[in-house]
Amino acid sequence: MGLADELAAEVVEHPIYGPRCPVARVFAIMEEGDADVLSEALSDRERFTAKQIARVLERRGLPVAESAIQRHRRGSCKCVPVG
């Protein structure tokens, strides 16, 4: 096996370095219906601020900082696009 083959074997399908995005962690533990609602709220910046979303998640026992929600909305978090 050559060096290229060995390196290819080490590639992770969706590499994420360091801790995962806090919003992604919340999505991973939510029920599908709730995840869909959260996704819509994240997309609707006119109706929902990051602060509002953070408050609702905190009340449900899912603390996510407003800044993490803002990063996720900008696409500057550690999430990897699927597809």
Secondary structure in CASP SS format (residue, H / E / C, confidence):
PFRMAT SS
TARGET T0000
AUTHOR 0000-0000-0000
METHOD secondary structure of the structure
MODEL  1
M C 1.00
G C 1.00
L H 1.00
A H 1.00
D H 1.00
E H 1.00
L H 1.00
A H 1.00
A H 1.00
E H 1.00
V C 1.00
V C 1.00
E C 1.00
H C 1.00
P C 1.00
I C 1.00
Y C 1.00
G C 1.00
P C 1.00
R C 1.00
C C 1.00
P H 1.00
V H 1.00
A H 1.00
R H 1.00
V H 1.00
F H 1.00
A H 1.00
I H 1.00
M C 1.00
E C 1.00
E H 1.00
G H 1.00
D H 1.00
A H 1.00
D H 1.00
V H 1.00
L H 1.00
S H 1.00
E H 1.00
A H 1.00
L H 1.00
S H 1.00
D C 1.00
R C 1.00
E C 1.00
R C 1.00
F C 1.00
T C 1.00
A H 1.00
K H 1.00
Q H 1.00
I H 1.00
A H 1.00
R H 1.00
V H 1.00
L H 1.00
E H 1.00
R H 1.00
R C 1.00
G C 1.00
L C 1.00
P C 1.00
V C 1.00
A C 1.00
E H 1.00
S H 1.00
A H 1.00
I H 1.00
Q H 1.00
R H 1.00
H H 1.00
R H 1.00
R H 1.00
G C 1.00
S C 1.00
C C 1.00
K C 1.00
C C 1.00
V C 1.00
P C 1.00
V C 1.00
G C 1.00
END
